[in-house]
Amino acid sequence: MADDEQRLIEEIQAELAKLKVSDLLLQTLYSVSSLAYHRLNAESRDLEQARLGIEALRVLVPVLEGSVPEDALRDFNQVLANLQLAYASAAAEESQA
């Protein structure tokens, strides 16, 4: 293995050692919520994918209690509530179409 490749592997391992599961889960929640919102837009609507995102948030947010700042939990609980309302609205539009 070349010295450059070995150095890169060591750098990646050092970064992974610093990473916390709670940090990764927060990033995941952000990504999932963004994607779920996107799937509720009229142009890219996919209610099944939006529902899957909402369910993932519903399960993961409580898992983080005590491991992340309270304001982050409060924000994601609000995002979840907003997504649920947006989903209900989008589902109502679909049923009227």
C-alpha positions in Angstrom: 0.0 0.0 0.0 1.4 3.4 -0.9 2.2 5.9 1.8 -0.5 8.3 0.5 -3.1 5.6 0.8 -2.0 4.6 4.3 -2.0 8.2 5.4 -5.6 8.7 4.1 -6.7 5.5 5.9 -5.2 6.8 9.1 -6.9 10.2 8.7 -10.3 8.6 8.1 -9.8 6.4 11.1 -8.9 9.4 13.2 -12.0 11.3 12.1 -14.2 8.2 12.8 -12.8 8.0 16.3 -14.0 11.6 16.9 -17.5 11.0 15.5 -20.3 10.2 18.0 -23.4 8.2 17.1 -25.5 11.1 18.4 -23.9 13.4 15.9 -24.5 11.0 13.0 -28.2 10.5 14.1 -28.7 14.3 14.2 -27.4 14.6 10.7 -29.5 11.7 9.7 -32.6 13.3 11.1 -31.8 16.5 9.2 -31.4 14.6 6.0 -34.5 12.5 6.5 -36.7 15.5 7.3 -35.4 17.5 4.3 -36.1 14.6 2.0 -39.6 14.0 3.5 -40.4 17.7 3.0 -39.2 17.4 -0.6 -41.4 14.4 -1.2 -44.5 16.4 -0.1 -43.9 19.1 -2.8 -46.5 18.9 -5.6 -43.7 18.5 -8.2 -42.0 15.6 -6.5 -44.8 14.2 -4.4 -44.4 10.7 -3.1 -46.6 10.2 -0.1 -45.2 6.7 0.7 -41.7 8.1 0.9 -42.8 11.1 3.0 -44.7 8.7 5.4 -41.5 6.6 5.7 -39.5 9.7 6.6 -42.1 10.8 9.2 -42.1 7.3 10.8 -38.3 7.3 10.9 -38.4 10.7 12.7 -41.1 9.5 15.1 -38.9 6.6 16.1 -35.5 8.3 16.2 -36.2 11.5 17.9 -37.0 9.9 21.3 -33.9 7.7 21.1 -31.8 10.9 21.3 -33.3 12.2 24.5 -30.5 12.8 27.0 -27.8 12.5 24.3 -28.2 15.8 22.5 -29.1 19.3 23.5 -32.8 19.8 24.4 -33.2 22.6 21.8 -32.2 20.1 19.1 -34.9 17.7 20.3 -37.5 20.5 20.5 -36.6 21.6 17.0 -37.0 18.1 15.5 -40.2 17.5 17.4 -41.5 20.7 15.8 -40.2 19.5 12.4 -42.1 16.2 12.9 -45.3 18.0 13.8 -45.0 20.2 10.7 -44.3 17.3 8.5 -47.3 15.4 9.8 -49.5 18.4 9.1 -48.0 18.9 5.6 -48.5 15.2 4.9 -52.2 15.4 6.0 -52.7 18.3 3.7 -50.9 16.6 0.7 -52.9 13.4 1.3 -56.1 15.5 1.3 -55.1 17.1 -2.0 -54.3 13.7 -3.5 -57.7 12.3 -2.5 -59.5 15.3 -4.1 -57.6 15.0 -7.4 
